[in-house]
C-alpha cells in the first residue's frame, strides 16, 4: 500500500459520486414527466488489502463502488386533465401497451393516452393500449388493441310507452255517436287527414316512437269523456293511433293503409273513481283472426294481450316486417296477474270479449277489467280543478346514434356516449403487475420491460385481484421530491469535493516523494 493506492481510492470516490450526480440530475430532469419513477444510488465498499501492523494483521480499503441503482415505485400525485382517456392508477398495476412495429409488450404508469386517426387508443409514441372488448356487460375474449370502430349506436324499436295525464272531469263530450263507449272508434277514419279531427276529442297528446330501423313516428292518444255516474265514477274513452300512411300492417290480405282503420292501434276506456283516481281500464286491439274483412268492424277488435310487465299491448308495423313490433301502453295501471285467469289476464262479469259486445246500454261496471290492478306512481288522473294536460310521456326506443365522446370509469371500462342519449360499454383496459417490480427494466418513453428477475406479468382488471383503480381525466405525476433531490445533491457535492482533496493531497505527497531525488 502506498501513495498511489490513496490516489486511486480518491478517484473511486469521485467516480461513484459522479454517477450519483447523474442519477439525481436525471430525477430532476424528469420532475415533471408523467408517471416517472425516481431512482436512487447506493454505494458499497470494494476489496481490501491486507497489511502488517504492530498489533498484527490489518486491512485497508481500496475505495467505493456503486452497489445498485434502485427505482422508487411509490405512487405520484394526480394531475387533472381535460382528456377523458388520460388515466392514472390509484394503487398497484401498470398499463399494457404493444409496439405495433415489432409486437413487443411494454408496461407503463403513464396513462396519457388518446385515440389516433385509425381509432386505436395509443400512447404518445404510438404504442397501442391493450384491453378486452365488452360484450353483453362483461369483458370477454383475449387481450387486444383497443379500437373504436363502432362509430354508431344501433337503434332500438319502441316496446314500452307510458303517459301520465290529467283529464279534466268536467270536459265536454265532443265525440258523440249512438254508443258513447266507442264514439271515437266509430268516428276515426284512416282515409281522412287527420283521421280524427280535434273537434272530435276533448283532449289529445302526441309523442314520438321509433321502429326497428331507427325511424321516428308520431303516436297520438285521443281522449274523450263518456259519462259520470251518480256515485261520481268517471269514464273516458280513448283511441291510440299513428300516421295512417305509415301503417304497414295487413289485415285479411289487405294493406291497412288503404282502409279506414289505417293507423288505428288500440281503443278502450279508462274508469276513475269519484276522487279522480284511475281504477280500471279496457283495451282492445285488432284481432289476428278476422271475423270479417272490414278492419273497422267492432267484432275484429278484441281484448288485448298483456306484456311481460302486465300492460296492454298493441302491434304496430312501420317497416313491413313479417311480425311488426309489439308496444305496451301504460296509463299508470298494470296487471301483475296478466297470465292468470281464463281470459288472458282479463276479468269480466259479462261476455264481453270484443268491442262488438259493448253497447250503449252496457253499464260501466260490466266492462272488462284487469284480473288484478296495480296502480303506479304518476298514474293518469281525472281531477276537476286541473285542466287536461300531459305531465310525462316516456318510451324506450331510440334512433341510431353517432359517437360524441368516451368516458372511463374506475374499473377501466371505456364507454361510448352517443347522440341518441345512449351510453354503451365498449372496452375494459387491461392491467399488469409483477412479483418483483425491482426486476423491471426502464426503456425510456415512460416504458418498462419485464425480465426473468421481475417474473411474468400477472394480467387483470382495475379494482380486482389486488389491482388499483383507474382515475379518468387525470395523470400520475412524477414522484420526484425536489427538496430531497436537492439535499442529495448538496451531500454528493460535498463528498465529491472531499474526494478531490484526497486526490490532490496524494498528488502533492507523490510530488514530494519524487523530489527526494535531486
C-alpha positions in Angstrom: 0.0 0.0 0.0 1.2 3.5 -0.7 0.5 6.9 -2.0 -0.6 5.6 -5.4 -3.2 3.4 -3.7 -4.6 6.5 -2.0 -4.8 8.3 -5.3 -6.9 5.5 -6.8 -9.1 5.4 -3.7 -9.9 9.1 -4.1 -10.6 8.6 -7.8 -13.1 5.8 -6.9 -14.9 8.3 -4.6 -15.0 10.8 -7.5 -16.5 8.1 -9.8 -19.3 6.9 -7.5 -20.3 10.5 -6.6 -20.2 11.4 -10.3 -22.6 8.5 -11.0 -24.8 9.5 -8.1 -24.9 13.0 -9.6 -26.1 11.6 -12.9 -29.0 9.7 -11.1 -30.0 12.9 -9.2 -29.8 15.0 -12.4 -32.0 12.5 -14.2 -34.5 12.7 -11.5 -34.5 16.5 -11.5 -34.8 16.5 -15.3 -37.9 14.3 -15.1 -39.5 16.0 -12.1 -42.4 17.0 -14.5 -42.5 13.8 -16.5 -45.9 11.9 -16.4 -45.6 8.7 -14.5 -41.9 8.9 -14.0 -40.4 6.9 -11.1 -37.3 8.4 -9.5 -34.1 6.4 -8.8 -31.5 6.4 -6.1 -28.0 5.2 -5.8 -26.5 3.0 -3.1 -22.7 2.7 -2.6 -20.6 -0.2 -1.4 -17.0 -0.5 -0.2 -14.8 -2.6 -2.5 -12.0 -5.0 -1.9 -9.5 -4.6 1.0 -5.7 -5.1 1.1 -4.0 -6.9 3.9 -1.2 -5.0 5.7 1.1 -5.9 8.6 0.8 -3.7 11.7 2.4 -3.7 15.1 -0.6 -5.3 16.5 -0.8 -8.0 13.8 -2.6 -8.1 10.5 -4.8 -5.3 9.3 -6.9 -4.2 6.2 -7.0 -1.1 4.2 -9.9 -0.4 1.9 -9.4 0.5 -1.8 -12.3 2.9 -2.3 -16.0 2.7 -3.1 -18.2 1.4 -5.9 -21.9 1.6 -6.9 -23.8 -1.2 -5.3 -27.1 -0.6 -7.1 -29.3 2.0 -8.7 -32.8 1.3 -7.4 -36.2 2.6 -8.6 -38.7 4.2 -6.2 -42.1 2.8 -7.3 -44.2 4.9 -4.9 -47.3 6.4 -6.4 -47.1 10.0 -7.7 -49.8 12.7 -7.1 -52.6 13.3 -9.6 -52.8 16.0 -12.2 -56.2 16.9 -13.6 -56.7 16.6 -17.4 -59.5 17.6 -19.8 -59.0 14.4 -21.8 -61.2 11.6 -20.7 -58.8 8.9 -21.9 -56.0 10.3 -19.7 -55.8 7.8 -16.9 -54.0 7.4 -13.6 -53.8 4.3 -11.4 -54.7 4.6 -7.7 -52.8 1.5 -6.4 -50.8 -1.3 -7.9 -50.6 -2.1 -11.6 -49.3 -1.0 -15.0 -50.9 -0.2 -18.2 -50.1 -2.6 -21.0 -49.0 -1.3 -24.4 -47.8 -3.1 -27.5 -45.3 -1.7 -30.1 -47.2 -2.0 -33.4 -43.9 -2.2 -35.3 -42.4 -5.3 -33.6 -45.2 -6.6 -31.4 -43.1 -6.2 -28.2 -45.1 -5.6 -25.0 -44.2 -2.9 -22.5 -45.7 -1.6 -19.3 -46.2 1.9 -18.1 -47.7 4.0 -15.3 -48.1 7.0 -17.7 -51.7 7.0 -18.8 -51.5 9.9 -21.3 -53.5 8.0 -23.9 -55.6 9.2 -26.8 -57.2 7.8 -30.0 -55.3 8.0 -33.2 -56.7 8.6 -36.7 -57.5 4.9 -37.1 -59.4 4.8 -33.8 -56.7 3.0 -31.8 -56.1 4.1 -28.2 -52.3 4.8 -28.1 -49.7 6.5 -26.0 -47.7 9.5 -27.3 -45.3 7.1 -29.1 -47.9 5.1 -31.0 -47.8 2.1 -28.7 -51.3 0.5 -28.6 -53.1 0.2 -25.3 -54.4 -3.3 -24.5 -57.8 -4.3 -23.2 -60.8 -6.6 -23.6 -63.9 -5.9 -25.7 -67.0 -5.7 -23.6 -69.9 -7.8 -24.8 -73.3 -8.0 -23.0 -71.9 -6.2 -20.0 -68.7 -8.2 -19.4 -65.2 -8.2 -20.8 -64.5 -11.2 -22.9 -62.1 -12.7 -25.5 -58.4 -12.1 -25.5 -56.3 -9.1 -24.7 -56.2 -7.0 -27.8 -55.7 -3.4 -29.2 -58.4 -1.0 -28.0 -60.0 0.4 -31.2 -63.2 2.4 -31.5 -64.5 1.2 -34.9 -68.2 1.3 -33.8 -69.0 4.9 -34.7 -72.7 4.4 -34.3 -75.1 3.1 -31.7 -77.7 0.8 -33.2 -81.4 1.9 -33.0 -83.9 0.3 -30.6 -87.5 -0.2 -31.5 -90.0 1.2 -29.0 -91.5 -1.6 -26.9 -92.9 0.3 -24.0 -94.9 3.6 -23.8 -96.2 5.3 -20.7 -98.2 8.5 -20.4 -99.2 10.5 -17.3 -102.1 12.9 -17.8 -104.8 14.7 -16.0 -108.2 14.6 -17.8 -110.4 17.4 -16.5 -113.5 15.7 -15.1 -115.8 18.4 -16.4 -114.6 18.2 -20.0 -117.1 18.4 -22.8 -118.0 15.2 -24.7 -117.1 16.0 -28.3 -117.2 12.6 -29.9 -120.9 11.8 -30.0 -122.4 8.7 -31.5 -125.1 6.2 -30.5 -122.6 4.2 -28.5 -120.7 6.6 -26.1 -118.1 3.9 -25.3 -116.9 3.6 -28.9 -117.6 7.1 -30.3 -114.0 7.9 -31.1 -113.5 4.5 -32.6 -116.5 4.9 -34.8 -115.6 8.4 -35.9 -112.0 7.5 -36.7 -111.3 7.4 -40.4 -107.8 6.5 -41.6 -108.5 7.7 -45.1 -109.1 11.3 -43.8 -106.4 13.8 -42.8 -106.4 14.0 -39.8 -108.1 10.6 -39.1 -109.8 12.1 -36.0 -110.3 15.8 -36.0 -109.5 17.9 -32.9 -113.2 18.8 -32.7 -114.0 15.1 -32.1 -111.9 14.7 -29.0 -111.8 16.6 -25.7 -108.0 16.2 -25.4 -105.2 14.6 -27.3 -101.4 14.3 -26.9 -98.7 13.2 -29.3 -95.3 11.5 -28.6 -92.5 10.1 -30.7 -91.8 6.4 -31.0 -89.2 4.5 -33.1 -89.2 1.5 -35.4 -86.5 -1.2 -35.6 -84.7 0.8 -38.3 -84.4 3.9 -36.1 -87.0 6.0 -37.9 -89.3 8.1 -35.7 -93.1 8.1 -35.9 -95.8 10.1 -34.1 -98.1 8.3 -31.8 -101.3 10.2 -30.8 -103.7 9.4 -28.0 -107.2 10.8 -28.4 -109.3 11.2 -25.2 -113.0 12.0 -24.7 -115.3 11.7 -21.7 -118.1 9.1 -21.7 -120.1 9.7 -18.5 -120.1 10.4 -14.8 -122.4 8.2 -12.8 -124.4 9.1 -9.7 -121.6 7.8 -7.5 -119.1 10.1 -9.1 -117.3 7.5 -11.2 -115.8 9.0 -14.3 -115.4 7.1 -17.6 -113.3 8.2 -20.5 -112.8 6.6 -23.9 -109.6 6.7 -25.8 -108.0 5.8 -29.2 -104.3 5.3 -29.9 -103.2 5.9 -33.4 -100.2 6.6 -35.7 -99.9 8.3 -39.1 -102.2 6.2 -41.4 -99.8 6.5 -44.3 -97.0 4.9 -42.3 -99.1 1.9 -41.2 -97.6 -1.1 -42.9 -99.9 -3.7 -41.3 -102.1 -6.0 -43.4 -105.5 -7.4 -42.4 -107.1 -10.2 -44.3 -104.6 -9.8 -47.1 -105.4 -6.1 -47.5 -103.0 -3.2 -46.7 -104.2 -1.4 -43.7 -103.1 2.0 -45.0 -105.7 1.8 -47.7 -108.6 1.3 -45.2 -110.5 3.4 -42.8 -108.7 1.6 -40.0 -105.3 2.8 -41.1 -103.2 3.9 -38.2 -105.8 2.7 -35.6 -103.8 0.7 -33.0 -105.8 0.5 -29.7 -109.0 1.7 -28.3 -110.7 1.3 -24.9 -111.9 3.0 -21.8 -110.5 4.4 -18.5 -112.5 4.4 -15.3 -111.8 6.8 -12.4 -113.4 6.8 -9.0 -115.1 9.9 -7.5 -111.6 11.1 -6.3 -110.4 11.2 -9.8 -108.1 8.2 -9.4 -107.6 5.6 -12.1 -109.2 2.3 -11.0 -109.9 0.3 -14.2 -109.1 0.1 -17.9 -110.2 -1.7 -21.0 -108.0 -2.2 -24.1 -109.0 -3.6 -27.5 -106.7 -4.3 -30.4 -107.1 -5.7 -33.9 -107.5 -9.4 -34.0 -105.2 -11.9 -35.7 -108.3 -14.0 -36.7 -110.7 -11.7 -38.7 -114.4 -12.0 -38.1 -114.9 -10.0 -41.3 -112.8 -8.3 -43.9 -113.6 -4.8 -42.5 -110.8 -3.7 -40.1 -113.3 -1.2 -38.5 -115.8 -4.0 -37.7 -116.0 -3.9 -33.9 -116.0 -7.7 -33.9 -112.4 -7.6 -35.2 -111.3 -5.6 -32.1 -110.7 -8.0 -29.2 -109.3 -7.7 -25.7 -105.6 -7.0 -25.9 -102.8 -9.3 -24.8 -100.5 -8.2 -22.0 -96.8 -7.6 -22.0 -94.5 -9.4 -19.5 -94.8 -6.4 -17.2 -98.6 -6.6 -17.3 -99.5 -3.7 -19.5 -101.9 -3.9 -22.5 -100.1 -4.5 -25.7 -100.7 -3.4 -29.3 -98.9 -4.3 -32.6 -97.6 -1.7 -35.0 -95.7 -2.1 -38.2 -93.8 0.7 -39.9 -91.3 -1.3 -41.9 -93.3 -4.1 -43.5 -91.6 -6.7 -41.4 -93.4 -10.1 -41.0 -94.3 -9.6 -37.3 -94.1 -5.8 -36.7 -93.4 -4.6 -33.2 -95.4 -5.1 -30.0 -95.7 -2.0 -27.9 -97.2 -1.9 -24.4 -99.2 1.1 -23.5 -99.4 2.3 -19.9 -101.7 4.9 -18.4 -100.5 4.1 -14.9 -102.3 0.9 -14.3 -100.7 -2.6 -14.7 -101.9 -6.1 -14.3 -99.4 -8.2 -12.3 -101.6 -11.2 -12.8 -101.8 -10.9 -16.6 -101.1 -14.6 -17.0 -103.8 -15.6 -14.6 -107.4 -16.3 -15.4 -109.3 -17.9 -18.2 -109.4 -14.9 -20.5 -105.8 -13.8 -20.9 -105.5 -11.8 -17.7 -108.9 -10.1 -18.1 -111.7 -10.2 -15.6 -115.3 -9.7 -16.9 -118.6 -10.3 -15.3 -120.3 -10.4 -18.7 -119.4 -12.0 -22.0 -117.5 -9.0 -23.4 -114.6 -10.2 -25.4 -114.7 -7.8 -28.3 -115.7 -4.2 -29.0 -118.9 -5.5 -30.6 -120.1 -6.8 -27.2 -120.2 -3.3 -25.8 -123.4 -1.4 -26.5 -124.9 1.9 -25.4 -126.8 0.2 -22.6 -123.7 -1.5 -21.2 -123.1 -0.5 -17.6 -119.5 0.6 -16.9 -119.3 -1.9 -14.1 -119.8 -4.7 -16.7 -116.8 -3.5 -18.7 -113.8 -5.9 -18.6 -111.0 -5.1 -16.1 -107.6 -6.3 -15.3 -107.5 -9.5 -13.3 -105.6 -7.6 -10.7 -104.8 -3.9 -10.6 -101.5 -2.3 -9.6 -101.5 1.5 -9.6 -98.3 3.2 -10.4 -96.8 6.5 -9.2 -97.9 9.3 -11.5 -100.9 7.4 -12.9 -103.3 9.3 -15.1 -106.0 11.2 -13.1 -109.3 13.0 -13.7 -109.4 16.0 -11.4 -111.8 18.8 -11.8 -109.6 21.6 -10.6 -106.8 20.9 -13.1 -107.0 21.4 -16.9 -106.4 18.4 -19.1 -102.7 18.2 -19.6 -99.9 15.7 -20.2 -97.3 15.6 -17.4 -94.9 13.0 -18.8 -94.7 10.6 -21.7 -92.0 8.1 -21.9 -90.9 5.4 -24.4 -87.9 3.2 -24.5 -86.9 3.4 -28.2 -84.3 5.5 -29.9 -82.8 6.3 -33.2 -79.3 5.5 -34.5 -76.7 7.5 -32.6 -73.3 8.8 -33.6 -70.4 8.7 -31.1 -70.0 12.0 -29.3 -67.4 11.2 -26.6 -66.0 8.5 -24.4 -65.8 8.0 -20.7 -63.7 5.8 -18.5 -64.8 4.6 -15.1 -62.9 3.4 -12.0 -62.8 -0.2 -13.3 -61.2 0.9 -16.6 -64.5 0.5 -18.6 -64.3 2.7 -21.7 -67.9 3.7 -22.7 -69.1 5.5 -25.8 -71.6 8.3 -25.3 -73.9 8.7 -28.4 -76.1 11.3 -29.8 -79.2 9.2 -29.0 -78.6 9.5 -25.3 -77.2 6.0 -25.1 -74.0 5.0 -23.3 -72.5 1.7 -24.4 -69.6 -0.1 -22.7 -67.0 -0.9 -25.3 -63.7 -2.0 -23.8 -62.1 -2.6 -20.4 -58.5 -1.6 -20.0 -56.1 -4.4 -19.1 -53.5 -4.0 -16.2 -50.4 -6.0 -15.3 -48.4 -6.4 -12.2 -45.2 -8.3 -11.2 -43.9 -10.4 -8.4 -40.7 -8.2 -8.3 -41.1 -4.7 -9.6 -37.4 -4.1 -9.0 -36.7 -6.6 -11.8 -38.3 -4.4 -14.4 -36.0 -2.6 -16.8 -36.7 1.0 -17.8 -36.6 1.6 -21.5 -37.3 5.3 -21.8 -40.5 6.8 -23.1 -42.1 6.0 -19.7 -41.9 2.3 -20.5 -40.8 -0.7 -18.6 -39.9 -4.2 -19.8 -40.4 -7.4 -18.0 -37.3 -9.6 -17.2 -36.7 -13.0 -15.6 -36.0 -11.1 -12.4 -39.4 -9.4 -12.5 -41.3 -12.6 -13.3 -44.1 -12.9 -15.8 -46.8 -10.3 -15.9 -49.9 -11.1 -13.9 -52.8 -9.6 -16.0 -56.1 -8.5 -14.6 -58.6 -5.6 -14.4 -58.8 -2.5 -12.3 -60.4 -2.9 -8.9 -59.9 -6.7 -8.7 -57.2 -9.1 -7.7 -55.1 -6.5 -5.9 -55.0 -4.1 -8.8 -55.6 -0.4 -8.2 -58.5 1.6 -9.6 -58.5 3.8 -12.7 -58.9 7.6 -12.2 -60.0 9.1 -15.5 -59.3 12.7 -16.6 -56.1 12.5 -14.6 -52.4 11.7 -15.0 -50.0 10.4 -12.4 -47.3 13.0 -11.9 -43.6 12.2 -11.4 -42.8 11.0 -7.8 -39.6 13.0 -7.7 -39.2 15.0 -4.5 -37.3 18.2 -5.4 -36.3 19.0 -1.8 -35.0 15.5 -1.3 -33.1 15.5 -4.6 -31.5 18.9 -3.9 -30.4 17.7 -0.4 -28.8 14.7 -2.1 -27.1 17.0 -4.5 -25.6 19.0 -1.6 -24.3 15.8 0.1 -22.9 14.5 -3.2 -21.2 17.8 -3.9 -19.5 17.8 -0.5 -18.4 14.1 -0.9 -17.1 14.8 -4.4 -15.1 17.8 -3.1 -13.7 15.8 -0.2 -12.6 13.0 -2.6 -11.0 15.6 -4.9 -8.9 16.7 -1.9 -7.7 13.2 -1.4 -6.5 13.1 -5.0 -4.8 16.5 -4.7 -3.2 15.6 -1.4 -1.9 12.2 -2.7 -0.6 14.1 -5.8 1.2 16.6 -3.5 2.7 13.7 -1.5 3.7 11.9 -4.6 5.4 15.0 -5.9 7.3 15.4 -2.7 8.5 11.8 -2.8 9.7 12.2 -6.3 11.5 15.4 -5.3 13.7 13.5 -2.8 16.0 12.5 -5.7 17.8 15.7 -6.8 
